[in-house]
Amino acid sequence: MYLASLLWPLDESAIRWIMVAMTVPLSGDRRQTPRIVVALPVERESGKGVTRDVSISGAFFETDQSLSPGASIGFSMLLEHVDPLGPLRLRCEGWVVRVVPRENKVGVAVAIKDYRLEPTGQPALATGPWGRGLAV
């Protein structure tokens, strides 16, 4: 049975509204892209941090630095196991969406407006049968 025959006698605008409503999360989550829960090292000129989650349009990380909502930000995430030739650095530019004070840390939500992948120049480590890291 076709979807149109199931929704008949609804007009096209009603069908479009239903399709949009089906894609809106019920939890009130306003994110536009799915996020992945992952701990990646974050590097900034003035310090370091660790991600809690990332998506194609943003990231949330914890750091010991104070940042302000609305501020421009540049940072890198180290992707160690993506490429067999070696780790990659994902350089990101964006702005701080919100700051969440935490115990001894600051949670930072960032909207990413631009990014690029770069090799780190470090050799990849291959794990041998005995669990030893060997430079490739």
C-alpha positions as CSV (number, residue, x, y, z in Angstrom):
1,M,0.0,0.0,0.0
2,Y,1.4,3.5,-0.9
3,L,2.0,6.2,1.7
4,A,-0.2,8.6,-0.3
5,S,-3.2,6.2,-0.1
6,L,-2.7,5.9,3.6
7,L,-2.8,9.6,4.1
8,W,-5.6,10.4,1.7
9,P,-7.7,12.7,1.8
10,L,-5.0,14.9,3.3
11,D,-3.6,17.6,1.0
12,E,0.1,18.0,0.2
13,S,0.7,20.7,2.8
14,A,-0.8,18.5,5.6
15,I,1.4,15.6,4.5
16,R,4.5,17.9,4.4
17,W,3.7,19.0,8.0
18,I,3.4,15.4,9.2
19,M,6.7,14.5,7.6
20,V,8.4,17.5,9.3
21,A,6.8,16.7,12.6
22,M,8.1,13.1,12.4
23,T,11.7,14.4,12.2
24,V,11.5,16.7,15.3
25,P,12.8,15.0,18.4
26,L,10.2,14.7,21.2
27,S,12.8,15.4,23.9
28,G,13.1,19.1,23.0
29,D,16.6,18.6,21.7
30,R,17.2,21.4,19.2
31,R,20.4,19.9,17.6
32,Q,20.3,19.8,13.8
33,T,22.7,16.9,13.5
34,P,23.2,13.7,15.5
35,R,26.0,13.7,18.1
36,I,28.5,11.0,18.9
37,V,29.6,10.4,22.5
38,V,33.4,10.2,22.3
39,A,36.4,11.4,24.3
40,L,38.9,13.1,22.0
41,P,41.8,15.3,23.0
42,V,41.1,18.9,22.3
43,E,44.0,21.3,21.7
44,R,43.9,25.1,21.9
45,E,46.7,27.6,21.8
46,S,46.1,28.4,25.4
47,G,45.3,25.0,26.8
48,K,43.8,21.5,26.4
49,G,40.5,19.7,27.0
50,V,38.6,16.5,26.2
51,T,35.3,16.2,24.2
52,R,32.2,14.7,25.7
53,D,30.4,14.6,22.3
54,V,30.8,15.8,18.8
55,S,28.7,16.2,15.6
56,I,29.3,17.6,12.2
57,S,28.0,21.0,13.4
58,G,29.4,21.2,16.9
59,A,31.2,19.8,19.9
60,F,31.0,19.8,23.7
61,F,34.3,19.6,25.6
62,E,35.6,20.1,29.1
63,T,38.6,22.4,29.8
64,D,40.1,24.3,32.7
65,Q,39.9,27.5,30.8
66,S,37.2,30.2,31.1
67,L,35.4,31.1,27.9
68,S,32.5,33.4,27.1
69,P,29.4,32.6,25.1
70,G,29.5,34.2,21.7
71,A,33.3,34.3,21.6
72,S,35.1,33.1,18.5
73,I,37.1,29.9,19.1
74,G,39.7,27.9,17.3
75,F,40.6,24.4,18.4
76,S,41.8,21.0,17.2
77,M,40.6,17.5,17.9
78,L,43.2,14.7,17.6
79,L,41.8,11.7,15.7
80,E,44.3,8.9,16.5
81,H,42.8,5.9,14.9
82,V,41.1,7.2,11.7
83,D,43.9,6.8,9.2
84,P,46.3,3.8,9.1
85,L,49.1,6.2,8.0
86,G,48.9,8.2,11.2
87,P,46.8,10.4,13.5
88,L,44.9,13.3,12.0
89,R,44.2,16.7,13.4
90,L,40.7,18.1,12.9
91,R,41.2,21.9,13.0
92,C,37.9,23.7,13.8
93,E,36.7,27.3,13.8
94,G,33.5,28.4,15.4
95,W,31.9,30.2,18.3
96,V,31.1,29.4,21.9
97,V,27.3,28.6,22.3
98,R,27.2,28.1,26.0
99,V,29.5,27.6,29.0
100,V,28.6,25.2,31.8
101,P,30.6,25.6,35.1
102,R,31.6,22.2,36.5
103,E,33.7,21.0,39.4
104,N,37.3,22.1,38.6
105,K,36.4,22.3,34.9
106,V,34.3,24.3,32.4
107,G,32.0,22.6,29.9
108,V,32.0,24.4,26.5
109,A,29.4,23.9,23.8
110,V,30.8,25.1,20.4
111,A,29.1,25.6,17.0
112,I,31.6,24.6,14.3
113,K,31.4,26.9,11.2
114,D,34.6,25.6,9.4
115,Y,37.0,22.7,9.7
116,R,39.8,20.9,7.9
117,L,41.7,17.7,8.4
118,E,45.5,17.7,8.6
119,P,48.1,15.0,9.2
120,T,50.0,15.3,12.5
121,G,53.3,14.1,11.1
122,Q,53.5,11.3,13.7
123,P,53.8,7.7,12.6
124,A,50.9,5.4,13.1
125,L,51.2,2.6,15.7
126,A,50.4,-0.9,14.6
127,T,49.5,-3.3,17.4
128,G,51.2,-6.6,17.1
129,P,49.9,-10.0,18.3
130,W,51.4,-9.4,21.7
131,G,49.8,-5.9,22.1
132,R,53.1,-4.0,21.6
133,G,52.8,-0.7,19.6
134,L,55.1,-0.8,16.6
135,A,55.8,2.3,14.4
136,V,54.7,1.7,10.8
